[in-house]
Amino acid sequence: MSTLTPDLAFELLPEAPSTNEVAAERARAGAHEGLVVVADHQVAGRGRLDRVWQTPPGTAVTFSLLLRPTVPPASWPWLPLLVGHNVAKALTSLGYDARVKWPNDVLLDGDRKVSGILVERVETPTGPAAIVGVGINVSTTADELPVATATSLAISAPGAPDRTQVLLQVVAAIREGYDVWQAGGEQGTTRLATSYRSHCATLGREVRVELPGGGELLGRATDIDDDGRLVVETPDGPERVGAGDVIHVRATDA
């Protein structure tokens, strides 16, 4: 365990099945907010809806941050969006043209995914905690990517920063954004929503929203509402969908 800043503690693991699972165990055992579990190689990482997130050893940044939000329960749905937004901001500060696809996929070079995020709520003896899992492809080569729509920092711009630099920049950005959001109360969420909308690659696009059970919505993504839901203007009028209500959101105007 190493402490690099007063409010962050890093637990470095050579390998872990899932950093989210390790961080959840630590949370239930009483670990404080600000614990960051980092794995050099994650062998059974998960994304949203139990999708697999796998990367070759030594090529990615994979970590989970333990948070204990004090915001009202109605504000919790903004946390995954906040994380994606601040990961994109951190990569932008490192020189990449990063944007976020609703709710929290981070994109480079148009529609290529460089980072996946999974935020999970965990019940603990001292109250609910949020486990923020982040995976970022850093030096992954084209041959090592799991799907053709993925990318890495090294593919986007040769001479990618080292993983430690990416880790520290991203964790600091998430923590700073989270602290500002928490301290701002209702106005904090309003400011987050405004900033998120301005950096969201989904808005203004024609999209197909795949729903559980095989249904879908077709239309233009026009807004993110005050609850963090995507507003899609369909032929039958506007529809609102939350992150937990969708399988995929895909642009159809590419």
C-alpha positions in Angstrom: 0.0 0.0 0.0 1.4 3.4 -0.8 0.0 6.9 -0.2 0.8 9.6 -2.8 -1.7 12.3 -1.7 -3.4 13.0 1.6 -6.8 11.7 0.4 -5.7 8.9 -1.9 -4.2 5.5 -1.0 -2.9 3.2 -3.7 -2.9 -0.6 -3.3 -0.8 -2.0 -6.2 -1.4 -5.6 -7.3 0.6 -7.5 -9.9 -2.6 -9.3 -11.0 -6.2 -9.4 -10.0 -9.4 -11.1 -11.4 -11.2 -7.8 -11.0 -10.1 -4.6 -9.3 -13.8 -3.8 -8.6 -14.2 -7.1 -6.7 -11.0 -6.3 -4.6 -12.1 -2.8 -3.9 -15.6 -4.0 -2.9 -14.1 -6.4 -0.4 -12.0 -3.6 1.0 -15.1 -1.3 1.3 -17.1 -4.0 3.2 -14.1 -4.4 5.5 -14.1 -0.6 6.3 -11.6 0.9 3.9 -11.8 4.7 3.7 -12.9 6.7 0.7 -10.0 7.4 -1.6 -8.6 3.8 -1.8 -7.4 3.0 -5.3 -6.8 -0.6 -6.2 -4.5 -0.9 -9.2 -3.7 -4.1 -11.1 -0.8 -4.5 -13.5 -2.9 -7.2 -15.2 -6.6 -7.7 -14.7 -7.6 -11.2 -15.8 -11.4 -11.1 -15.4 -12.4 -7.5 -15.7 -16.0 -6.6 -16.3 -17.7 -3.8 -18.0 -21.3 -2.6 -17.9 -23.9 -5.4 -18.2 -21.2 -8.0 -17.3 -19.3 -7.4 -20.6 -15.7 -8.6 -20.5 -12.8 -6.1 -20.3 -9.5 -7.9 -21.1 -6.1 -6.5 -22.0 -2.7 -8.0 -22.4 -0.4 -7.7 -19.4 1.4 -4.3 -19.2 -0.6 -2.5 -21.8 -3.4 -0.8 -19.9 -4.3 1.2 -16.8 -6.8 -0.8 -14.7 -8.0 0.5 -11.4 -10.9 0.9 -9.0 -11.5 3.9 -6.8 -13.5 3.6 -3.6 -15.9 6.5 -2.9 -18.5 7.0 -0.2 -20.9 9.6 -1.7 -22.9 11.8 0.7 -25.1 13.3 -2.1 -28.8 12.5 -2.0 -29.7 9.1 -3.5 -31.4 10.8 -6.5 -28.0 12.2 -7.5 -26.2 8.9 -7.6 -27.1 8.3 -11.3 -24.8 11.2 -12.2 -21.7 9.4 -10.8 -21.0 7.2 -13.8 -21.4 10.2 -16.1 -19.1 12.3 -13.9 -16.4 9.6 -14.0 -16.5 9.3 -17.8 -16.5 13.1 -18.2 -13.4 13.4 -16.0 -11.5 10.6 -17.6 -12.0 12.3 -20.9 -10.9 15.6 -19.4 -7.7 14.0 -18.0 -6.9 12.5 -21.4 -7.5 15.8 -23.0 -5.0 17.4 -20.6 -2.5 14.8 -21.8 -3.0 16.0 -25.4 -5.7 13.7 -26.7 -8.9 14.7 -28.3 -11.1 12.7 -26.0 -14.9 12.9 -25.7 -17.5 10.9 -23.8 -20.2 8.8 -25.4 -23.3 8.7 -23.1 -23.3 7.4 -20.5 -19.5 7.0 -19.9 -17.5 5.4 -22.7 -14.5 7.5 -23.5 -13.7 7.9 -27.2 -10.7 9.0 -29.3 -10.5 9.6 -33.1 -14.2 9.9 -33.6 -16.0 6.8 -32.4 -13.2 4.6 -31.2 -13.4 3.5 -27.5 -10.2 3.9 -25.5 -11.7 3.5 -22.0 -14.5 1.6 -20.3 -16.0 2.4 -16.9 -18.1 0.4 -14.5 -19.5 2.0 -11.4 -21.1 -0.3 -8.8 -22.9 0.4 -5.6 -21.8 -1.8 -2.6 -23.6 -2.0 0.8 -21.1 -1.8 3.7 -21.5 -1.6 7.5 -20.9 2.1 7.4 -23.3 2.8 4.5 -23.4 2.5 0.7 -20.1 2.9 -1.2 -19.4 3.4 -4.9 -16.7 1.3 -6.6 -15.5 3.2 -9.7 -13.7 0.8 -12.1 -11.8 2.3 -15.0 -9.8 0.6 -17.8 -7.8 2.6 -20.3 -5.9 1.1 -23.3 -2.5 2.7 -23.2 0.1 0.9 -25.3 -2.2 -1.8 -26.7 -1.5 -2.5 -30.4 -4.1 -2.8 -33.1 -3.6 -6.6 -33.1 -4.2 -6.8 -29.4 -7.5 -4.9 -29.4 -10.6 -7.0 -28.7 -12.8 -5.3 -31.3 -12.3 -3.1 -34.4 -14.1 -0.2 -32.8 -11.5 0.1 -29.9 -8.3 2.0 -29.8 -5.4 2.9 -27.5 -3.5 6.0 -26.6 -0.5 4.6 -28.5 -2.5 4.1 -31.7 -4.1 7.5 -31.5 -0.8 9.3 -31.0 2.6 7.5 -31.1 4.7 8.2 -28.0 2.0 7.6 -25.5 2.7 8.6 -21.9 3.7 5.9 -19.5 0.9 4.1 -17.5 1.9 5.7 -14.2 1.4 9.2 -15.6 -2.0 8.2 -17.1 -3.1 6.6 -13.8 -2.2 9.6 -11.6 -3.7 12.1 -14.0 -7.0 10.2 -14.4 -7.4 9.4 -10.7 -6.7 13.0 -9.7 -9.2 14.3 -12.3 -11.9 11.9 -11.0 -11.3 12.8 -7.4 -11.3 16.6 -8.1 -14.4 16.4 -10.1 -16.1 14.3 -7.5 -15.1 16.6 -4.6 -16.4 19.7 -6.5 -19.7 17.9 -7.3 -20.2 16.8 -3.7 -19.4 20.2 -2.3 -21.7 22.0 -4.7 -25.0 20.5 -3.7 -27.8 21.0 -6.2 -25.7 23.6 -8.0 -22.9 21.1 -8.3 -25.1 18.7 -10.3 -26.3 21.6 -12.4 -22.7 22.6 -13.3 -21.8 19.0 -13.9 -24.7 18.6 -16.3 -23.8 21.7 -18.2 -20.1 20.7 -18.6 -21.0 17.1 -19.5 -23.4 18.2 -22.2 -20.7 20.4 -23.8 -18.3 17.4 -24.1 -20.8 14.6 -24.9 -20.2 13.1 -28.4 -23.7 11.6 -28.5 -25.7 14.8 -28.5 -26.8 15.9 -32.0 -26.3 12.5 -33.5 -28.8 10.1 -35.0 -28.8 7.1 -32.7 -30.2 3.6 -32.3 -30.8 2.7 -28.6 -31.0 -1.0 -28.0 -33.2 -1.9 -25.1 -33.5 -5.0 -23.0 -35.8 -7.6 -24.6 -34.9 -6.6 -28.1 -36.7 -3.3 -28.4 -35.0 -0.2 -29.8 -35.4 3.6 -30.1 -34.4 5.4 -33.3 -34.0 9.2 -33.4 -31.8 12.1 -32.6 -30.0 12.4 -29.3 -31.0 16.0 -28.2 -30.2 16.4 -24.5 -29.1 14.9 -21.2 -31.9 15.7 -18.7 -31.4 16.8 -15.1 -31.4 13.1 -13.9 -28.6 12.1 -16.3 -30.9 10.4 -18.8 -30.5 10.6 -22.5 -33.3 12.3 -24.4 -34.0 10.9 -27.8 -36.3 12.7 -30.2 -38.2 9.9 -32.0 -41.0 10.1 -34.6 -43.4 9.6 -31.7 -41.9 12.3 -29.5 -39.1 12.5 -27.0 -38.1 9.5 -25.0 -35.8 9.4 -22.0 -33.6 6.4 -21.1 -31.3 5.9 -18.1 -28.0 4.2 -18.3 -29.4 1.1 -16.6 -32.2 0.8 -19.2 -30.1 0.3 -22.3 -27.9 -2.3 -23.9 -26.2 -0.1 -26.5 -26.4 3.3 -27.9 -25.0 3.4 -31.4 -24.6 6.4 -33.8 -26.4 5.7 -37.1 -25.1 8.8 -38.9 -21.4 7.8 -39.1 
